[in-house]
Amino acid sequence: SNQPQLVTGVLNRRSVVRFNGSGTYLNLAPNPLSGASAAEVFVALKSAADPDSTVHALWRWSQSEIFTFPYTDGYIYDGFASSTGRVIGDPSPSLASFRLYNASSKAGEWRAALDGKPIFSSLANSVELPAAVTIGRSGPTAWWNGDVAEILVFERVLNILEREAVGI
């Protein structure tokens, strides 16, 4: 089966969805953001290893870009809801512990944060959303290897007070 595993009692005694890095994924079709002109996502996640010798892509939220957390070089690469992929960098501490990642995309602006701290921003951006979203996979060989505790997705970019309400 290609379904990831629900594991109870992992993060604050709550369940997580565990992807095994070799064939487990979820399809969201149609894309819940279909027709949106902007988007923002929060995900609580933990990579099985940092860095890893294999490319592990968490999701595909754009037509052409993938999200690796981390890539084989330890860097985060992301193109959430954008026509352009970004090299976010190699954050510290390790991505092999639970982290809260946030990305937002709107015309003329793309941002990323890790644990509430900005780690990347660009004023060059075009919003791009696919017809369907895949979580746990991007392409034929890039599978997520790690745990996802929660994903929150919004059809717009949140303001500062709204982000604080999410827990940033």
CYANA upper distance limits for C-alpha pairs under 8 A (distance plus 0.5 A):
  1 SER  CA     24 THR  CA      8.05
  2 ASN  CA     23 GLY  CA      6.24
  2 ASN  CA     24 THR  CA      4.84
  2 ASN  CA     25 TYR  CA      6.47
  2 ASN  CA     26 LEU  CA      8.43
  3 GLN  CA     24 THR  CA      5.62
  3 GLN  CA     25 TYR  CA      6.30
  3 GLN  CA     26 LEU  CA      7.19
  4 PRO  CA     17 VAL  CA      6.83
  4 PRO  CA     18 ARG  CA      6.09
  4 PRO  CA     19 PHE  CA      5.49
  4 PRO  CA     20 ASN  CA      7.65
  4 PRO  CA     24 THR  CA      5.45
  4 PRO  CA     25 TYR  CA      6.56
  4 PRO  CA     26 LEU  CA      8.13
  5 GLN  CA     17 VAL  CA      6.15
  5 GLN  CA     18 ARG  CA      5.55
  5 GLN  CA     19 PHE  CA      7.18
  6 LEU  CA     15 SER  CA      7.13
  6 LEU  CA     16 VAL  CA      6.39
  6 LEU  CA     17 VAL  CA      5.19
  6 LEU  CA     18 ARG  CA      6.70
  7 VAL  CA     15 SER  CA      5.88
  7 VAL  CA     16 VAL  CA      5.93
  7 VAL  CA     17 VAL  CA      6.73
  7 VAL  CA     18 ARG  CA      7.21
  8 THR  CA     13 ARG  CA      7.65
  8 THR  CA     14 ARG  CA      6.40
  8 THR  CA     15 SER  CA      4.53
  8 THR  CA     16 VAL  CA      7.02
  9 GLY  CA     13 ARG  CA      4.36
  9 GLY  CA     14 ARG  CA      5.14
  9 GLY  CA     15 SER  CA      5.86
  9 GLY  CA     16 VAL  CA      8.45
 10 VAL  CA     14 ARG  CA      6.22
 10 VAL  CA     15 SER  CA      6.31
 10 VAL  CA     16 VAL  CA      7.00
 11 LEU  CA     15 SER  CA      7.24
 11 LEU  CA     16 VAL  CA      7.74
 11 LEU  CA    149 ALA  CA      7.87
 15 SER  CA    149 ALA  CA      7.29
 16 VAL  CA    147 ASP  CA      6.55
 16 VAL  CA    148 VAL  CA      6.05
 16 VAL  CA    149 ALA  CA      4.91
 16 VAL  CA    150 GLU  CA      8.05
 17 VAL  CA    147 ASP  CA      6.06
 17 VAL  CA    148 VAL  CA      5.69
 17 VAL  CA    149 ALA  CA      6.80
 18 ARG  CA    145 ASN  CA      8.22
 18 ARG  CA    146 GLY  CA      6.31
 18 ARG  CA    147 ASP  CA      4.97
 18 ARG  CA    148 VAL  CA      7.00
 19 PHE  CA     24 THR  CA      6.09
 19 PHE  CA     25 TYR  CA      7.47
 19 PHE  CA    136 GLY  CA      7.01
 19 PHE  CA    143 TRP  CA      8.49
 19 PHE  CA    144 TRP  CA      6.37
 19 PHE  CA    145 ASN  CA      5.79
 19 PHE  CA    146 GLY  CA      5.93
 19 PHE  CA    147 ASP  CA      6.72
 20 ASN  CA     24 THR  CA      6.72
 20 ASN  CA    143 TRP  CA      8.39
 20 ASN  CA    144 TRP  CA      7.38
 20 ASN  CA    145 ASN  CA      5.50
 20 ASN  CA    146 GLY  CA      7.15
 21 GLY  CA     56 HIS  CA      7.25
 21 GLY  CA    142 ALA  CA      8.43
 21 GLY  CA    143 TRP  CA      5.31
 21 GLY  CA    144 TRP  CA      5.31
 21 GLY  CA    145 ASN  CA      4.33
 21 GLY  CA    146 GLY  CA      7.78
 22 SER  CA    141 THR  CA      8.49
 22 SER  CA    143 TRP  CA      6.25
 22 SER  CA    144 TRP  CA      8.19
 22 SER  CA    145 ASN  CA      8.11
 23 GLY  CA    137 ARG  CA      8.24
 23 GLY  CA    143 TRP  CA      6.77
 24 THR  CA    136 GLY  CA      6.91
 24 THR  CA    137 ARG  CA      8.05
 24 THR  CA    143 TRP  CA      7.72
 24 THR  CA    144 TRP  CA      8.31
 25 TYR  CA    134 THR  CA      7.45
 25 TYR  CA    135 ILE  CA      6.13
 25 TYR  CA    136 GLY  CA      4.80
 25 TYR  CA    137 ARG  CA      6.22
 25 TYR  CA    143 TRP  CA      8.11
 25 TYR  CA    144 TRP  CA      8.36
 26 LEU  CA    134 THR  CA      6.25
 26 LEU  CA    135 ILE  CA      5.61
 26 LEU  CA    136 GLY  CA      6.88
 26 LEU  CA    137 ARG  CA      8.42
 27 ASN  CA    132 ALA  CA      7.64
 27 ASN  CA    133 VAL  CA      6.42
 27 ASN  CA    134 THR  CA      5.13
 27 ASN  CA    135 ILE  CA      6.90
 28 LEU  CA     32 PRO  CA      7.92
 28 LEU  CA    132 ALA  CA      6.25
 28 LEU  CA    133 VAL  CA      5.47
 28 LEU  CA    134 THR  CA      6.60
 28 LEU  CA    135 ILE  CA      8.29
 29 ALA  CA    131 ALA  CA      7.52
 29 ALA  CA    132 ALA  CA      5.04
 29 ALA  CA    133 VAL  CA      6.89
 30 PRO  CA     34 SER  CA      7.78
 30 PRO  CA    131 ALA  CA      6.44
 30 PRO  CA    132 ALA  CA      5.58
 30 PRO  CA    133 VAL  CA      8.06
 31 ASN  CA    129 LEU  CA      8.49
 31 ASN  CA    130 PRO  CA      7.42
 31 ASN  CA    131 ALA  CA      5.99
 31 ASN  CA    132 ALA  CA      5.07
 31 ASN  CA    133 VAL  CA      6.13
 33 LEU  CA     39 ALA  CA      7.91
 33 LEU  CA    129 LEU  CA      7.87
 33 LEU  CA    154 PHE  CA      8.23
 33 LEU  CA    155 GLU  CA      6.38
 34 SER  CA    129 LEU  CA      7.38
 34 SER  CA    130 PRO  CA      8.14
 34 SER  CA    131 ALA  CA      7.30
 36 ALA  CA    155 GLU  CA      6.20
 36 ALA  CA    156 ARG  CA      7.82
 37 SER  CA    106 LYS  CA      7.18
 37 SER  CA    107 ALA  CA      8.13
 37 SER  CA    127 VAL  CA      7.12
 37 SER  CA    155 GLU  CA      8.09
 37 SER  CA    156 ARG  CA      7.76
 38 ALA  CA     81 ALA  CA      8.26
 38 ALA  CA    104 SER  CA      8.22
 38 ALA  CA    105 SER  CA      6.05
 38 ALA  CA    106 LYS  CA      4.90
 38 ALA  CA    107 ALA  CA      7.66
 38 ALA  CA    127 VAL  CA      7.01
 38 ALA  CA    155 GLU  CA      6.48
 38 ALA  CA    156 ARG  CA      5.13
 38 ALA  CA    157 VAL  CA      6.66
 39 ALA  CA     81 ALA  CA      7.26
 39 ALA  CA    104 SER  CA      6.26
 39 ALA  CA    105 SER  CA      5.85
 39 ALA  CA    106 LYS  CA      7.13
 39 ALA  CA    153 VAL  CA      7.78
 39 ALA  CA    154 PHE  CA      6.04
 39 ALA  CA    155 GLU  CA      5.15
 39 ALA  CA    156 ARG  CA      4.85
 39 ALA  CA    157 VAL  CA      5.94
 40 GLU  CA    102 ASN  CA      7.84
 40 GLU  CA    103 ALA  CA      6.22
 40 GLU  CA    104 SER  CA      4.64
 40 GLU  CA    105 SER  CA      6.80
 40 GLU  CA    153 VAL  CA      6.31
 40 GLU  CA    154 PHE  CA      5.64
 40 GLU  CA    155 GLU  CA      7.25
 40 GLU  CA    156 ARG  CA      6.57
 40 GLU  CA    157 VAL  CA      5.75
 40 GLU  CA    158 LEU  CA      7.57
 41 VAL  CA    102 ASN  CA      6.08
 41 VAL  CA    103 ALA  CA      5.97
 41 VAL  CA    104 SER  CA      6.92
 41 VAL  CA    151 ILE  CA      7.53
 41 VAL  CA    152 LEU  CA      6.09
 41 VAL  CA    153 VAL  CA      4.97
 41 VAL  CA    154 PHE  CA      6.84
 42 PHE  CA    100 LEU  CA      7.34
 42 PHE  CA    101 TYR  CA      6.19
 42 PHE  CA    102 ASN  CA      4.95
 42 PHE  CA    103 ALA  CA      7.31
 42 PHE  CA    150 GLU  CA      8.40
 42 PHE  CA    151 ILE  CA      6.13
 42 PHE  CA    152 LEU  CA      5.59
 42 PHE  CA    153 VAL  CA      7.06
 43 VAL  CA    100 LEU  CA      6.20
 43 VAL  CA    101 TYR  CA      5.81
 43 VAL  CA    102 ASN  CA      7.02
 43 VAL  CA    148 VAL  CA      7.73
 43 VAL  CA    149 ALA  CA      7.95
 43 VAL  CA    150 GLU  CA      6.08
 43 VAL  CA    151 ILE  CA      4.91
 43 VAL  CA    152 LEU  CA      6.96
 44 ALA  CA     98 PHE  CA      7.10
 44 ALA  CA     99 ARG  CA      6.16
 44 ALA  CA    100 LEU  CA      4.98
 44 ALA  CA    101 TYR  CA      6.90
 44 ALA  CA    148 VAL  CA      6.47
 44 ALA  CA    149 ALA  CA      5.78
 44 ALA  CA    150 GLU  CA      5.78
 44 ALA  CA    151 ILE  CA      7.16
 45 LEU  CA     97 SER  CA      8.47
 45 LEU  CA     98 PHE  CA      5.80
 45 LEU  CA     99 ARG  CA      6.11
 45 LEU  CA    100 LEU  CA      7.05
 45 LEU  CA    101 TYR  CA      8.15
 45 LEU  CA    146 GLY  CA      7.87
 45 LEU  CA    147 ASP  CA      6.03
 45 LEU  CA    148 VAL  CA      4.92
 45 LEU  CA    149 ALA  CA      6.34
 45 LEU  CA    150 GLU  CA      7.95
 46 LYS  CA     95 LEU  CA      6.61
 46 LYS  CA     96 ALA  CA      5.82
 46 LYS  CA     97 SER  CA      5.72
 46 LYS  CA     98 PHE  CA      4.96
 46 LYS  CA     99 ARG  CA      6.79
 46 LYS  CA    146 GLY  CA      6.08
 46 LYS  CA    147 ASP  CA      5.70
 46 LYS  CA    148 VAL  CA      7.14
 47 SER  CA     69 PHE  CA      7.35
 47 SER  CA     70 PRO  CA      7.87
 47 SER  CA     95 LEU  CA      6.23
 47 SER  CA     96 ALA  CA      5.14
 47 SER  CA     97 SER  CA      7.50
 47 SER  CA     98 PHE  CA      8.34
 47 SER  CA    145 ASN  CA      6.66
 47 SER  CA    146 GLY  CA      4.86
 47 SER  CA    147 ASP  CA      7.04
 48 ALA  CA     96 ALA  CA      6.12
 48 ALA  CA    145 ASN  CA      6.11
 48 ALA  CA    146 GLY  CA      5.03
 48 ALA  CA    147 ASP  CA      7.97
 49 ALA  CA     95 LEU  CA      7.91
 49 ALA  CA     96 ALA  CA      5.77
 49 ALA  CA    145 ASN  CA      8.47
 49 ALA  CA    146 GLY  CA      8.43
 50 ASP  CA     70 PRO  CA      6.83
 50 ASP  CA     74 GLY  CA      6.50
 50 ASP  CA     94 SER  CA      6.74
 50 ASP  CA     95 LEU  CA      6.27
 50 ASP  CA     96 ALA  CA      6.08
 51 PRO  CA     70 PRO  CA      6.63
 51 PRO  CA     71 TYR  CA      7.28
 51 PRO  CA     72 THR  CA      6.05
 51 PRO  CA     73 ASP  CA      6.71
 51 PRO  CA     74 GLY  CA      4.98
 52 ASP  CA     70 PRO  CA      7.90
 52 ASP  CA     71 TYR  CA      7.55
 52 ASP  CA     72 THR  CA      5.67
 52 ASP  CA     73 ASP  CA      8.32
 52 ASP  CA     74 GLY  CA      7.91
 53 SER  CA     72 THR  CA      5.74
 54 THR  CA     71 TYR  CA      8.14
 54 THR  CA     72 THR  CA      6.51
 55 VAL  CA     68 THR  CA      7.64
 55 VAL  CA     70 PRO  CA      8.43
 55 VAL  CA     71 TYR  CA      6.02
 55 VAL  CA     72 THR  CA      6.36
 55 VAL  CA    142 ALA  CA      6.15
 55 VAL  CA    143 TRP  CA      7.91
 56 HIS  CA     68 THR  CA      6.23
 56 HIS  CA     69 PHE  CA      7.45
 56 HIS  CA     70 PRO  CA      7.66
 56 HIS  CA     71 TYR  CA      7.10
 56 HIS  CA    137 ARG  CA      8.34
 56 HIS  CA    142 ALA  CA      5.57
 56 HIS  CA    143 TRP  CA      5.42
 56 HIS  CA    144 TRP  CA      5.14
 56 HIS  CA    145 ASN  CA      6.63
 57 ALA  CA     66 ILE  CA      6.82
 57 ALA  CA     67 PHE  CA      5.79
 57 ALA  CA     68 THR  CA      4.87
 57 ALA  CA     69 PHE  CA      7.26
 57 ALA  CA    136 GLY  CA      7.07
 57 ALA  CA    137 ARG  CA      6.23
 57 ALA  CA    138 SER  CA      6.29
 57 ALA  CA    142 ALA  CA      5.74
 57 ALA  CA    143 TRP  CA      5.85
 57 ALA  CA    144 TRP  CA      5.49
 58 LEU  CA     66 ILE  CA      8.20
 58 LEU  CA     67 PHE  CA      6.15
 58 LEU  CA     68 THR  CA      6.50
 58 LEU  CA     69 PHE  CA      7.37
 58 LEU  CA    135 ILE  CA      6.40
 58 LEU  CA    136 GLY  CA      5.26
 58 LEU  CA    137 ARG  CA      6.52
 58 LEU  CA    138 SER  CA      7.86
 58 LEU  CA    143 TRP  CA      7.44
 58 LEU  CA    144 TRP  CA      5.33
 59 TRP  CA     66 ILE  CA      6.85
 59 TRP  CA     67 PHE  CA      6.27
 59 TRP  CA    133 VAL  CA      7.79
 59 TRP  CA    134 THR  CA      5.93
 59 TRP  CA    135 ILE  CA      4.79
 59 TRP  CA    136 GLY  CA      5.98
 59 TRP  CA    137 ARG  CA      6.12
 59 TRP  CA    138 SER  CA      6.47
 59 TRP  CA    144 TRP  CA      8.34
 60 ARG  CA     65 GLU  CA      7.27
 60 ARG  CA     66 ILE  CA      5.76
 60 ARG  CA     67 PHE  CA      7.24
 60 ARG  CA     80 PHE  CA      8.07
 60 ARG  CA    133 VAL  CA      6.19
 60 ARG  CA    134 THR  CA      5.79
 60 ARG  CA    135 ILE  CA      7.12
 60 ARG  CA    137 ARG  CA      7.60
 60 ARG  CA    138 SER  CA      6.07
 61 TRP  CA     65 GLU  CA      8.06
 61 TRP  CA     66 ILE  CA      7.91
 61 TRP  CA     79 GLY  CA      7.97
 61 TRP  CA     80 PHE  CA      5.79
 61 TRP  CA     81 ALA  CA      5.94
 61 TRP  CA    129 LEU  CA      6.72
 61 TRP  CA    130 PRO  CA      6.95
 61 TRP  CA    133 VAL  CA      6.07
 61 TRP  CA    134 THR  CA      7.80
 62 SER  CA     66 ILE  CA      7.94
 62 SER  CA     79 GLY  CA      7.21
 62 SER  CA     80 PHE  CA      6.54
 62 SER  CA     81 ALA  CA      5.44
 62 SER  CA     82 SER  CA      6.43
 62 SER  CA     83 SER  CA      7.33
 62 SER  CA    128 GLU  CA      6.09
 62 SER  CA    129 LEU  CA      5.23
 62 SER  CA    130 PRO  CA      5.67
 62 SER  CA    133 VAL  CA      8.44
 63 GLN  CA     83 SER  CA      7.72
 63 GLN  CA    128 GLU  CA      7.18
 63 GLN  CA    129 LEU  CA      6.74
 63 GLN  CA    130 PRO  CA      5.46
 64 SER  CA     83 SER  CA      7.27
 64 SER  CA     84 THR  CA      8.47
 65 GLU  CA     78 ASP  CA      7.53
 65 GLU  CA     79 GLY  CA      5.54
 65 GLU  CA     80 PHE  CA      7.91
 65 GLU  CA     82 SER  CA      8.15
 65 GLU  CA     83 SER  CA      7.67
 65 GLU  CA     84 THR  CA      7.38
 65 GLU  CA     85 GLY  CA      6.06
 66 ILE  CA     77 TYR  CA      7.84
 66 ILE  CA     78 ASP  CA      6.48
 66 ILE  CA     79 GLY  CA      6.51
 66 ILE  CA     80 PHE  CA      8.13
 66 ILE  CA     85 GLY  CA      7.94
 66 ILE  CA    138 SER  CA      6.73
 67 PHE  CA     76 ILE  CA      7.85
 67 PHE  CA     77 TYR  CA      5.97
 67 PHE  CA     78 ASP  CA      4.78
 67 PHE  CA     79 GLY  CA      6.83
 67 PHE  CA     80 PHE  CA      7.71
 68 THR  CA     75 TYR  CA      8.39
 68 THR  CA     76 ILE  CA      6.11
 68 THR  CA     77 TYR  CA      5.72
 68 THR  CA     78 ASP  CA      7.04
 69 PHE  CA     74 GLY  CA      8.28
 69 PHE  CA     75 TYR  CA      7.57
 69 PHE  CA     76 ILE  CA      5.44
 69 PHE  CA     77 TYR  CA      7.43
 69 PHE  CA     95 LEU  CA      7.88
 70 PRO  CA     74 GLY  CA      5.44
 70 PRO  CA     75 TYR  CA      5.72
 70 PRO  CA     76 ILE  CA      5.43
 70 PRO  CA     77 TYR  CA      7.95
 70 PRO  CA     90 ASP  CA      8.44
 70 PRO  CA     95 LEU  CA      7.60
 71 TYR  CA     75 TYR  CA      5.91
 71 TYR  CA     76 ILE  CA      6.68
 71 TYR  CA     77 TYR  CA      7.60
 74 GLY  CA     89 GLY  CA      8.44
 74 GLY  CA     90 ASP  CA      5.99
 75 TYR  CA     87 VAL  CA      7.74
 75 TYR  CA     88 ILE  CA      7.21
 75 TYR  CA     89 GLY  CA      5.21
 75 TYR  CA     90 ASP  CA      4.61
 75 TYR  CA     91 PRO  CA      7.69
 76 ILE  CA     87 VAL  CA      6.88
 76 ILE  CA     88 ILE  CA      5.67
 76 ILE  CA     89 GLY  CA      6.01
 76 ILE  CA     90 ASP  CA      6.77
 76 ILE  CA     91 PRO  CA      8.34
 77 TYR  CA     85 GLY  CA      7.38
 77 TYR  CA     86 ARG  CA      6.06
 77 TYR  CA     87 VAL  CA      5.22
 77 TYR  CA     88 ILE  CA      6.05
 77 TYR  CA     89 GLY  CA      7.93
 78 ASP  CA     85 GLY  CA      6.01
 78 ASP  CA     86 ARG  CA      5.76
 78 ASP  CA     87 VAL  CA      7.28
 78 ASP  CA     88 ILE  CA      7.51
 79 GLY  CA     83 SER  CA      7.51
 79 GLY  CA     84 THR  CA      6.29
 79 GLY  CA     85 GLY  CA      4.63
 79 GLY  CA     86 ARG  CA      6.42
 80 PHE  CA     85 GLY  CA      8.37
 80 PHE  CA    103 ALA  CA      7.26
 80 PHE  CA    104 SER  CA      7.92
 80 PHE  CA    105 SER  CA      7.55
 81 ALA  CA    104 SER  CA      8.39
 81 ALA  CA    105 SER  CA      6.45
 81 ALA  CA    127 VAL  CA      6.04
 81 ALA  CA    128 GLU  CA      5.48
 81 ALA  CA    129 LEU  CA      5.71
 82 SER  CA    105 SER  CA      7.05
 82 SER  CA    110 TRP  CA      8.46
 82 SER  CA    125 ASN  CA      7.13
 82 SER  CA    126 SER  CA      6.18
 82 SER  CA    127 VAL  CA      5.05
 82 SER  CA    128 GLU  CA      5.10
 82 SER  CA    129 LEU  CA      7.58
 83 SER  CA    125 ASN  CA      7.83
 83 SER  CA    126 SER  CA      6.29
 83 SER  CA    127 VAL  CA      6.80
 83 SER  CA    128 GLU  CA      5.80
 84 THR  CA    125 ASN  CA      7.62
 84 THR  CA    126 SER  CA      8.07
 88 ILE  CA    112 ALA  CA      8.32
 88 ILE  CA    119 ILE  CA      7.40
 88 ILE  CA    120 PHE  CA      6.47
 89 GLY  CA    119 ILE  CA      8.50
 91 PRO  CA     95 LEU  CA      8.14
 95 LEU  CA     99 ARG  CA      7.34
 99 ARG  CA    114 LEU  CA      7.42
 99 ARG  CA    115 ASP  CA      6.55
100 LEU  CA    114 LEU  CA      6.20
100 LEU  CA    115 ASP  CA      5.30
100 LEU  CA    116 GLY  CA      7.87
101 TYR  CA    112 ALA  CA      7.92
101 TYR  CA    113 ALA  CA      6.40
101 TYR  CA    114 LEU  CA      5.15
101 TYR  CA    115 ASP  CA      6.80
101 TYR  CA    116 GLY  CA      8.36
102 ASN  CA    112 ALA  CA      6.00
102 ASN  CA    113 ALA  CA      5.55
102 ASN  CA    114 LEU  CA      6.82
102 ASN  CA    116 GLY  CA      8.29
103 ALA  CA    110 TRP  CA      7.93
103 ALA  CA    111 ARG  CA      6.06
103 ALA  CA    112 ALA  CA      4.81
103 ALA  CA    113 ALA  CA      6.97
104 SER  CA    110 TRP  CA      6.17
104 SER  CA    111 ARG  CA      5.79
104 SER  CA    112 ALA  CA      7.06
104 SER  CA    157 VAL  CA      6.47
105 SER  CA    109 GLU  CA      6.63
105 SER  CA    110 TRP  CA      5.14
105 SER  CA    111 ARG  CA      7.27
105 SER  CA    125 ASN  CA      7.88
105 SER  CA    126 SER  CA      8.47
105 SER  CA    127 VAL  CA      6.77
105 SER  CA    157 VAL  CA      7.41
106 LYS  CA    110 TRP  CA      6.91
106 LYS  CA    125 ASN  CA      7.44
106 LYS  CA    126 SER  CA      7.46
106 LYS  CA    127 VAL  CA      6.28
106 LYS  CA    156 ARG  CA      8.23
106 LYS  CA    157 VAL  CA      7.50
107 ALA  CA    124 ALA  CA      8.42
107 ALA  CA    125 ASN  CA      6.12
107 ALA  CA    126 SER  CA      5.72
107 ALA  CA    127 VAL  CA      6.42
108 GLY  CA    122 SER  CA      8.38
108 GLY  CA    123 LEU  CA      5.55
108 GLY  CA    124 ALA  CA      5.47
108 GLY  CA    125 ASN  CA      5.13
108 GLY  CA    126 SER  CA      7.02
109 GLU  CA    121 SER  CA      7.87
109 GLU  CA    122 SER  CA      6.15
109 GLU  CA    123 LEU  CA      4.86
109 GLU  CA    124 ALA  CA      6.31
109 GLU  CA    125 ASN  CA      5.80
110 TRP  CA    121 SER  CA      6.17
110 TRP  CA    122 SER  CA      5.74
110 TRP  CA    123 LEU  CA      7.00
110 TRP  CA    124 ALA  CA      7.74
110 TRP  CA    125 ASN  CA      6.50
111 ARG  CA    118 PRO  CA      8.08
111 ARG  CA    119 ILE  CA      8.42
111 ARG  CA    120 PHE  CA      6.13
111 ARG  CA    121 SER  CA      4.79
111 ARG  CA    122 SER  CA      6.96
112 ALA  CA    118 PRO  CA      6.52
112 ALA  CA    119 ILE  CA      6.27
112 ALA  CA    120 PHE  CA      5.61
112 ALA  CA    121 SER  CA      6.90
113 ALA  CA    117 LYS  CA      5.63
113 ALA  CA    118 PRO  CA      4.63
113 ALA  CA    119 ILE  CA      5.57
113 ALA  CA    120 PHE  CA      7.34
114 LEU  CA    118 PRO  CA      7.01
114 LEU  CA    119 ILE  CA      7.07
115 ASP  CA    168 ILE  CA      7.47
116 GLY  CA    168 ILE  CA      5.24
134 THR  CA    138 SER  CA      7.37
136 GLY  CA    143 TRP  CA      6.09
136 GLY  CA    144 TRP  CA      5.11
136 GLY  CA    145 ASN  CA      8.34
137 ARG  CA    141 THR  CA      8.33
137 ARG  CA    142 ALA  CA      6.22
137 ARG  CA    143 TRP  CA      4.92
137 ARG  CA    144 TRP  CA      6.47
138 SER  CA    142 ALA  CA      5.86
138 SER  CA    143 TRP  CA      7.09
154 PHE  CA    158 LEU  CA      8.36
158 LEU  CA    162 GLU  CA      6.22
158 LEU  CA    163 ARG  CA      6.66
159 ASN  CA    163 ARG  CA      6.78
160 ILE  CA    164 GLU  CA      6.75
161 LEU  CA    165 ALA  CA      6.83
162 GLU  CA    166 VAL  CA      6.99
163 ARG  CA    167 GLY  CA      7.06
163 ARG  CA    168 ILE  CA      6.17
164 GLU  CA    168 ILE  CA      5.36
